[in-house]
Every structure is written in C-alpha cells, then in structure tokens.
Amino acid sequence: MRCFLGIPVSGPLAHECVALSLGLPQASPRRNLHLTLAFLGECSPGSVERLVPGVSGLAARHAPFTIALTACEPFPEPEGPYLALTQTTQTALASLHDDIQQLLSAVDGFTAEERRFRPHVTLAKPGEPLQRRTGQWILDADQLWLYESDSRHGRPPSYHPLQRFALTGG
C-alpha cells in the first residue's frame, strides 16, 4: 500500500478549498484535502506497524498550531500542473516536518525525503495555469494522519486515513 503522513483539511477551510476549485477540471474532493508532511511510498503492514509508535510519540510532543496559507497559485512551478494553497514554512510546521524526517531515518524500512519541503494543499489539476491570488486561508493543525493512497485502475486517487494522531504537546 502507498502511504503518506499529512494534516487533514476540514471545517471552514475545506469549504473554502471546494469553493476555490469549483468548476475546475480534476478538483480534489473534500475528503482528499490535506497538507502532506511526508510521502512514505510503498509500505507493508509490518513497516506501518513499526512506524506507528514513533508517530504517536511525535504527535504527543507537538502542540496544535495554525498554518496561514497565503497564496492560491499554480504548483509546483508557475506553469502548474496543479492549483494549490501554499505558504512559506513557519516554525511550528517546520519543526513537525523535521521531527518526522528524523523519525523516518530512524525506523527500519523508511528514509527521510531529500527534496525540499514545500507545504501546500492541492486543490485541482486544471490543465492550464491560473492566475496567482493572495489571501489568507487558515489550516488548524491539531491532528496528524497516516493515509493510504488508493489510485487503482486509472481513477483519481482516494486517500483513506489508516490512523489519526492528535497533536497534544505543549
């Protein structure tokens, strides 16, 4: 199974994301909205079992925080192909991301990602670049989810939470 760790998008921000992508081709369904913290790739059930205690402990050390997403723009390049809400990494988010990368390096069967962390919430794959808009969209980061990505038979991917971890540190 293909897995990743992310922060779910819910509440008012989920409604805003749906409104921003309304009428666009390949809009992300509300249930798929998230901010990816780490892509884990193909995982066996055993490797997931080894990872869960570390993620649980990590979540218990991080307090809930908010993320201000400040642009709705083509991603990852000015030409797209995606439309996403983006932001410059802030301290609490960077700290959580760094701790996840350290955990992945320490757990057998996982490796830290080498690419630069570019926090974003994918809204759609419109097929053509759209104009950049600035604003402020607030993501309440109070949970970390372990997701499974299911993209069988050429269908758009669907993301299913395998485990939820509350951020409870202080």
N, C-alpha and C positions, 0 to 999 in steps of 0.2 A: 504494500500500500504506500502511496505517496503522501507525505505528511509535511506540515509546517506549524510553526508557533506564531500566533498573532493576537492582536487586540480586537475584539469584536466591535462593530459599529452598531449602535442601537439607539432607541429613543428619538429625540428631535433631529439628531444628525442623520440618522438613517432616512428620515422623511426628506430632509434637505438633499441628500445624495440622490434619492429617487427623483426628486423634482429637477435637479440639475441635469440628469441624464434622460429625462422624459423625451421620448421620440427619437433618441439616438440609436443607431444600429448596435447590436450586441451590448446593450446596457446590462450592468451587473445586477442580478436580482438582489433584493433587500437582504435575503438570508445569506448571501455570499459576501456582504460588505465587511471588510476587516483591514487592519493595518498589519502587514507581515513583519515579523521580527526576525524570523529565521526560517529558511527553506531547508528541510531535512532530507528531501529526496525519498528514495525507496526505503521503506523501513519494514523490518519483520516484526511480528507481535512481540518477540523476545527483546528486540532492541528498544521498542517503545516502553516495555516494562522496566528496562534498566534506566531509561531517561526520566520517567515519571517522578520518582522520589526527589531527584535533583531539581526538577522544575517546581515541584511543590515547595521545597525548601527555599528556593529562589523567590517565589511569589510571596512567601511569608516574610521575607526581608525587605520587600519593596512596598512602600505606601501608595495608595491610589493617587493619581495626579491627572491633570488635564493637558491635552495637546491642542495647541492652536494651529490649525491648518490654514495657511494664509494665501493659497493660490489654487485656482481651478485651471489646469493647463494641460497641454499635450505632455505625455510622459512615455518613455524616459528621455526622449530627445525632443527638440522643438517640432519635429515632424511627426511625433507620436510613436507608435500607433495607438496609444491609449490616451484617454482623458482621465485625469486623476486629481484629487485634492492632495496638495503637497505642503511640506514645511521644512524649514531648516531645523535640524535636530536640536532639541533643547536638553538641558542637563538630566532631568529625570528619565526621559526616553533613552538618551544615550547611555546612561548608567544601566538601565534594564537590558538594553541591547548588548552592551559589553559583558554583563554577567551571563547572559545566555550564551554568548560566543565562548566564554571561558568554560562554561558547563559542557558545551558540545565538544570542546577539546579534551575534556577530562573523562567523558563517558565513552566506553568502548563501542565502536560502530558508528561514531559520529565525528564530524570535523567542523571546525569553525569556517564560516564563509570568508572568502578572500575579497570579494567585491565590496565596494564602498556602500555603506548603509544609506539608503535614500528613502526615508519614510514617506509613504503615500497610501491613499485609499483609491483603488481603481474603480472608476465609475462606468466606463464604457470603452468599446473599441470602435470608434465611429467611422474608421476607414479614411478619413481625411482630417488634417489638423484643424483644430478650432482655436479661436482667439483665447488668449490668456485672460483670466479675470482674477482680480484680487478681492479679498474679503476676509472674513474670519469665521471659520467653522470649528466648533469645539467638540473634541472627542474626549469623553470621560474614560480614562484608563483605570478601571478598577478590577479588571479580570485579564487573565492571560489564558488563551485557549490553545489546546493541541488539536489541530484539524487534520482530517483526512481529505485529500483532494480526489474526487472521482470524475474522470473525464473519458468515460468509455464510449466507444462507437462513434467518435467524431462529434459527440454532443458537447455543448458548452460545459465547462467544469461545474461541479457542485461540491460545496465544502461542508463537511459534517464534523461537528465537534466530537472528539473522542474523549476529551477530559477538559474540565474547567478548573482553573486555579484562581482563587481570589487574591488580589494584592492586599495584604493585611499588615505590612510592616509599618514602622513609624520612626 
